[in-house]
Amino acid sequence: MGRARFREHDLLWVDAVTAWADYIKQQVAPRTAKRYADSLSIAGRTFNTLPIADLDKESINRFVSARRNEGITNATIRRDLQAISSLLDFCEDENWREGNPALDKMRRLKERRDPIMLPDEDDYLFVLSRLAPVYGEMLRAARATGMRQDELATAERKNFNAARASILIRGKGNKQRAISLSSEAVEIFSRQPASMTCSRIFHHDGKPISQAAFVYSRARRAAQKAAQKERRPFRGFRFHDMRHVYAVEYLRDGGSIYALKEHLRHSSVKTTEMYLEFLTPEEAERAKRGGVDEGRLTGEERR
Protein backbone atom coordinates (compact mmCIF):
# COMPACT_ATOMS: atom_id res chain seq x y z
CA MET A 1 0.00 0.00 0.00
CA GLY A 2 1.09 3.59 -0.64
CA ARG A 3 0.57 4.39 3.04
CA ALA A 4 3.11 1.79 4.11
CA ARG A 5 5.81 3.18 1.85
CA PHE A 6 5.17 6.81 2.81
CA ARG A 7 4.20 6.21 6.44
CA GLU A 8 6.81 8.67 7.71
CA HIS A 9 4.58 11.46 6.35
CA ASP A 10 1.13 9.91 6.74
CA LEU A 11 -0.32 13.04 5.17
CA LEU A 12 -4.09 13.32 4.70
CA TRP A 13 -5.70 14.76 1.57
CA VAL A 14 -6.85 17.88 3.42
CA ASP A 15 -3.32 18.62 4.65
CA ALA A 16 -1.87 18.07 1.18
CA VAL A 17 -4.36 20.52 -0.30
CA THR A 18 -3.36 23.14 2.26
CA ALA A 19 0.32 22.78 1.32
CA TRP A 20 -0.48 22.72 -2.41
CA ALA A 21 -2.51 25.96 -2.15
CA ASP A 22 0.59 28.01 -1.28
CA TYR A 23 2.55 26.42 -4.12
CA ILE A 24 -0.05 26.76 -6.88
CA LYS A 25 -0.50 30.51 -6.35
CA GLN A 26 3.04 30.96 -7.68
CA GLN A 27 2.52 28.70 -10.70
CA VAL A 28 -0.72 29.73 -12.41
CA ALA A 29 -2.97 32.74 -12.90
CA PRO A 30 -5.28 33.62 -9.97
CA ARG A 31 -8.40 32.56 -11.90
CA THR A 32 -6.87 29.16 -12.67
CA ALA A 33 -5.77 28.70 -9.06
CA LYS A 34 -9.31 29.47 -7.91
CA ARG A 35 -10.80 27.02 -10.40
CA TYR A 36 -8.43 24.31 -9.20
CA ALA A 37 -9.28 25.10 -5.57
CA ASP A 38 -13.02 24.89 -6.26
CA SER A 39 -12.58 21.46 -7.87
CA LEU A 40 -10.44 20.23 -4.96
CA SER A 41 -13.06 21.49 -2.51
CA ILE A 42 -15.65 19.32 -4.28
CA ALA A 43 -13.25 16.35 -4.38
CA GLY A 44 -12.59 16.85 -0.68
CA ARG A 45 -16.09 15.62 0.08
CA THR A 46 -14.80 12.22 -1.03
CA PHE A 47 -11.10 12.35 -0.14
CA ASN A 48 -10.65 14.59 2.94
CA THR A 49 -9.94 11.75 5.39
CA LEU A 50 -7.89 9.68 2.92
CA PRO A 51 -4.09 9.57 3.23
CA ILE A 52 -2.76 11.20 0.09
CA ALA A 53 -0.46 8.21 -0.52
CA ASP A 54 -3.48 5.90 -0.69
CA LEU A 55 -5.34 7.76 -3.42
CA ASP A 56 -5.28 5.23 -6.24
CA LYS A 57 -7.01 4.31 -9.48
CA GLU A 58 -10.02 2.83 -7.68
CA SER A 59 -10.43 6.00 -5.61
CA ILE A 60 -10.41 8.16 -8.74
CA ASN A 61 -12.89 5.85 -10.48
CA ARG A 62 -15.28 6.11 -7.52
CA PHE A 63 -15.01 9.90 -7.59
CA VAL A 64 -15.74 10.03 -11.34
CA SER A 65 -18.73 7.68 -10.93
CA ALA A 66 -20.13 9.81 -8.12
CA ARG A 67 -19.83 12.97 -10.21
CA ARG A 68 -21.57 11.30 -13.14
CA ASN A 69 -24.39 10.19 -10.83
CA GLU A 70 -24.84 13.86 -9.91
CA GLY A 71 -25.39 14.63 -13.59
CA ILE A 72 -22.01 16.37 -14.02
CA THR A 73 -20.69 16.51 -17.59
CA ASN A 74 -17.47 14.95 -18.82
CA ALA A 75 -16.05 18.42 -19.48
CA THR A 76 -16.51 19.43 -15.84
CA ILE A 77 -15.18 16.10 -14.56
CA ARG A 78 -12.08 16.57 -16.69
CA ARG A 79 -11.54 19.97 -15.09
CA ASP A 80 -11.87 18.36 -11.66
CA LEU A 81 -9.34 15.71 -12.63
CA GLN A 82 -6.97 18.38 -13.91
CA ALA A 83 -7.00 20.00 -10.47
CA ILE A 84 -6.52 16.66 -8.70
CA SER A 85 -3.68 15.89 -11.10
CA SER A 86 -1.97 19.16 -10.18
CA LEU A 87 -2.23 18.23 -6.50
CA LEU A 88 -0.87 14.71 -7.05
CA ASP A 89 2.06 15.97 -9.13
CA PHE A 90 2.93 18.36 -6.31
CA CYS A 91 2.68 15.57 -3.73
CA GLU A 92 4.90 13.29 -5.80
CA ASP A 93 7.51 16.05 -6.06
CA GLU A 94 7.36 16.37 -2.27
CA ASN A 95 7.87 12.60 -1.96
CA TRP A 96 4.50 12.18 -0.26
CA ARG A 97 3.18 9.64 -2.76
CA GLU A 98 3.92 7.95 -6.08
CA GLY A 99 2.01 8.08 -9.36
CA ASN A 100 -0.82 10.19 -10.76
CA PRO A 101 -3.99 8.14 -11.37
CA ALA A 102 -5.99 11.34 -11.99
CA LEU A 103 -3.86 12.14 -15.04
CA ASP A 104 -4.31 8.61 -16.37
CA LYS A 105 -8.08 8.83 -15.95
CA MET A 106 -8.24 12.27 -17.55
CA ARG A 107 -6.44 11.01 -20.64
CA ARG A 108 -8.92 8.16 -21.03
CA LEU A 109 -12.02 10.23 -20.34
CA LYS A 110 -13.34 11.51 -23.64
CA GLU A 111 -14.64 15.04 -23.56
CA ARG A 112 -17.74 14.82 -25.69
CA ARG A 113 -20.26 17.59 -26.17
CA ASP A 114 -23.39 16.57 -24.33
CA PRO A 115 -26.64 17.23 -26.17
CA ILE A 116 -28.24 20.53 -25.20
CA MET A 117 -31.37 20.15 -23.10
CA LEU A 118 -33.08 23.47 -22.55
CA PRO A 119 -34.60 23.76 -19.05
CA ASP A 120 -38.37 23.81 -18.70
CA GLU A 121 -39.67 27.17 -17.50
CA ASP A 122 -41.31 25.60 -14.43
CA ASP A 123 -38.05 23.86 -13.48
CA TYR A 124 -36.13 27.13 -13.91
CA LEU A 125 -38.56 28.92 -11.57
CA PHE A 126 -38.48 26.00 -9.12
CA VAL A 127 -34.69 26.22 -8.76
CA LEU A 128 -34.81 30.02 -8.71
CA SER A 129 -37.13 29.92 -5.69
CA ARG A 130 -34.49 27.95 -3.75
CA LEU A 131 -31.61 30.33 -4.31
CA ALA A 132 -30.51 33.17 -2.04
CA PRO A 133 -31.32 36.55 -3.66
CA VAL A 134 -27.85 37.31 -5.08
CA TYR A 135 -27.49 33.84 -6.61
CA GLY A 136 -30.99 34.08 -8.05
CA GLU A 137 -30.06 37.39 -9.64
CA MET A 138 -26.96 35.81 -11.16
CA LEU A 139 -29.11 33.06 -12.68
CA ARG A 140 -31.48 35.66 -14.14
CA ALA A 141 -28.51 37.62 -15.48
CA ALA A 142 -27.08 34.51 -17.14
CA ARG A 143 -30.35 34.02 -18.98
CA ALA A 144 -30.52 37.67 -19.98
CA THR A 145 -26.89 37.97 -21.16
CA GLY A 146 -25.45 34.56 -22.06
CA MET A 147 -22.56 35.27 -19.69
CA ARG A 148 -20.77 32.39 -17.98
CA GLN A 149 -20.99 31.90 -14.23
CA ASP A 150 -17.45 33.07 -13.52
CA GLU A 151 -17.89 36.06 -15.83
CA LEU A 152 -20.89 37.17 -13.78
CA ALA A 153 -19.22 36.46 -10.44
CA THR A 154 -16.22 38.63 -11.36
CA ALA A 155 -18.03 41.39 -13.30
CA GLU A 156 -16.92 44.81 -12.07
CA ARG A 157 -19.40 47.63 -11.47
CA LYS A 158 -17.01 50.14 -13.07
CA ASN A 159 -17.20 48.17 -16.35
CA PHE A 160 -21.01 48.36 -16.56
CA ASN A 161 -22.43 51.26 -18.56
CA ALA A 162 -26.21 51.47 -18.23
CA ALA A 163 -26.51 54.41 -20.63
CA ARG A 164 -24.71 52.51 -23.39
CA ALA A 165 -26.31 49.18 -22.40
CA SER A 166 -22.93 47.45 -22.35
CA ILE A 167 -20.48 45.75 -20.02
CA LEU A 168 -16.80 44.93 -20.30
CA ILE A 169 -16.06 41.39 -19.13
CA ARG A 170 -13.10 39.07 -18.84
CA GLY A 171 -13.88 35.66 -20.29
CA LYS A 172 -12.11 32.45 -21.26
CA GLY A 173 -8.37 32.73 -21.64
CA ASN A 174 -8.48 35.93 -19.54
CA LYS A 175 -9.52 37.81 -22.69
CA GLN A 176 -11.47 41.03 -22.28
CA ARG A 177 -14.44 41.97 -24.44
CA ALA A 178 -17.44 44.30 -24.39
CA ILE A 179 -20.93 42.94 -24.94
CA SER A 180 -24.25 44.67 -25.59
CA LEU A 181 -27.04 44.22 -23.07
CA SER A 182 -30.78 43.93 -23.42
CA SER A 183 -33.00 46.26 -21.39
CA GLU A 184 -33.73 43.33 -19.06
CA ALA A 185 -30.02 42.75 -18.42
CA VAL A 186 -29.44 46.47 -17.79
CA GLU A 187 -32.26 46.42 -15.24
CA ILE A 188 -30.82 43.36 -13.46
CA PHE A 189 -27.32 44.86 -13.22
CA SER A 190 -28.64 48.29 -12.21
CA ARG A 191 -30.70 47.03 -9.28
CA GLN A 192 -27.81 45.22 -7.58
CA PRO A 193 -26.87 47.06 -4.36
CA ALA A 194 -23.47 48.75 -4.44
CA SER A 195 -20.92 47.88 -1.76
CA MET A 196 -18.23 50.06 -0.21
CA THR A 197 -15.99 47.01 0.24
CA CYS A 198 -16.52 45.09 -3.00
CA SER A 199 -16.17 46.41 -6.56
CA ARG A 200 -18.17 43.60 -8.15
CA ILE A 201 -21.75 43.84 -9.35
CA PHE A 202 -22.75 40.63 -7.61
CA HIS A 203 -21.50 40.20 -4.06
CA HIS A 204 -22.56 38.56 -0.82
CA ASP A 205 -22.83 41.18 1.93
CA GLY A 206 -19.86 43.05 0.54
CA LYS A 207 -17.76 39.97 -0.10
CA PRO A 208 -16.90 38.52 -3.55
CA ILE A 209 -18.85 35.50 -4.73
CA SER A 210 -16.39 32.62 -4.27
CA GLN A 211 -18.39 29.38 -4.47
CA ALA A 212 -21.20 30.07 -6.90
CA ALA A 213 -20.86 26.66 -8.56
CA PHE A 214 -21.19 24.85 -5.23
CA VAL A 215 -24.16 26.98 -4.11
CA TYR A 216 -25.99 26.40 -7.36
CA SER A 217 -25.33 22.63 -7.32
CA ARG A 218 -26.68 22.47 -3.78
CA ALA A 219 -29.83 24.37 -4.80
CA ARG A 220 -30.34 22.03 -7.74
CA ARG A 221 -30.08 18.98 -5.48
CA ALA A 222 -32.50 20.58 -3.01
CA ALA A 223 -34.95 21.23 -5.83
CA GLN A 224 -34.64 17.61 -6.97
CA LYS A 225 -35.44 16.32 -3.47
CA ALA A 226 -38.33 18.76 -3.05
CA ALA A 227 -39.79 17.73 -6.41
CA GLN A 228 -39.60 14.07 -5.44
CA LYS A 229 -41.33 14.82 -2.14
CA GLU A 230 -44.07 16.78 -3.91
CA ARG A 231 -44.28 14.10 -6.60
CA ARG A 232 -43.93 16.68 -9.34
CA PRO A 233 -41.87 16.26 -12.50
CA PHE A 234 -38.48 17.96 -12.43
CA ARG A 235 -35.42 17.82 -14.66
CA GLY A 236 -32.29 19.38 -13.24
CA PHE A 237 -30.14 21.67 -15.33
CA ARG A 238 -26.76 23.36 -15.14
CA PHE A 239 -26.09 27.05 -14.59
CA HIS A 240 -24.35 26.96 -17.98
CA ASP A 241 -27.65 25.98 -19.60
CA MET A 242 -28.80 29.58 -19.12
CA ARG A 243 -26.22 30.49 -21.76
CA HIS A 244 -27.97 28.10 -24.14
CA VAL A 245 -31.38 29.57 -23.25
CA TYR A 246 -30.07 33.05 -24.01
CA ALA A 247 -28.73 31.94 -27.39
CA VAL A 248 -31.95 30.23 -28.48
CA GLU A 249 -34.15 33.10 -27.31
CA TYR A 250 -31.88 35.60 -29.07
CA LEU A 251 -32.24 33.78 -32.38
CA ARG A 252 -35.97 33.22 -31.95
CA ASP A 253 -36.36 36.96 -31.40
CA GLY A 254 -34.74 37.62 -34.77
CA GLY A 255 -31.04 37.78 -33.94
CA SER A 256 -28.26 36.95 -36.37
CA ILE A 257 -26.24 33.75 -35.97
CA TYR A 258 -23.12 35.78 -36.79
CA ALA A 259 -23.82 38.47 -34.19
CA LEU A 260 -24.50 35.71 -31.65
CA LYS A 261 -21.17 34.06 -32.46
CA GLU A 262 -19.35 37.29 -31.58
CA HIS A 263 -21.43 37.86 -28.47
CA LEU A 264 -20.72 34.38 -27.11
CA ARG A 265 -17.15 34.54 -28.44
CA HIS A 266 -17.30 31.20 -30.24
CA SER A 267 -14.20 30.42 -32.28
CA SER A 268 -16.32 29.29 -35.23
CA VAL A 269 -19.87 29.92 -36.38
CA LYS A 270 -20.14 26.12 -36.70
CA THR A 271 -20.31 26.00 -32.91
CA THR A 272 -23.03 28.66 -32.80
CA GLU A 273 -25.06 26.80 -35.41
CA MET A 274 -25.88 24.08 -32.87
CA TYR A 275 -28.69 26.39 -31.68
CA LEU A 276 -30.41 26.33 -35.06
CA GLU A 277 -31.94 22.94 -34.26
CA PHE A 278 -34.21 24.65 -31.71
CA LEU A 279 -35.66 27.00 -34.32
CA THR A 280 -38.35 26.61 -36.92
CA PRO A 281 -37.07 26.45 -40.52
CA GLU A 282 -38.20 30.05 -41.05
CA GLU A 283 -36.44 31.27 -37.89
CA ALA A 284 -33.25 29.39 -38.79
CA GLU A 285 -33.22 30.84 -42.31
CA ARG A 286 -33.70 34.35 -40.95
CA ALA A 287 -30.87 33.86 -38.42
CA LYS A 288 -28.50 32.68 -41.17
CA ARG A 289 -29.46 35.57 -43.46
CA GLY A 290 -28.44 38.06 -40.79
CA GLY A 291 -31.53 38.34 -38.61
CA VAL A 292 -33.63 41.44 -38.10
CA ASP A 293 -31.82 44.63 -39.13
CA GLU A 294 -28.66 42.63 -39.87
CA GLY A 295 -28.65 41.15 -36.39
CA ARG A 296 -28.26 44.47 -34.57
CA LEU A 297 -31.17 44.30 -32.13
CA THR A 298 -31.62 46.77 -29.32
CA GLY A 299 -32.78 45.70 -25.90
CA GLU A 300 -36.26 47.12 -26.57
CA GLU A 301 -36.60 45.14 -29.82
CA ARG A 302 -35.58 41.91 -28.12
CA ARG A 303 -37.82 42.10 -25.09
Protein Blocks (a to p, Z undefined) as FASTA:
>chain_A
ZZlmmmmnopafklmmmmmmmmmmmmmcfklmmmmmmmmmmmmmmmmmpcfklpcfklmm
mmmmmmmmnopafklmmmmmmmmmmmmmmmmmnopagcjfklmmmmmmccdddddddddf
klmmmmmmmpcfklmmmmmmmmmnopafklmmmocfklpcfklopaddddehhiacdddd
dfklmmmmmmpccdfkbcbfbdgehiacfblmmmmmmmmmmmmmmmmmnopacddddfkl
mmmmmmmmmmmnopafklmmmmnopabfklmmmmmmmpcfklmmmmmnnpahhhpacfkl
mZZ
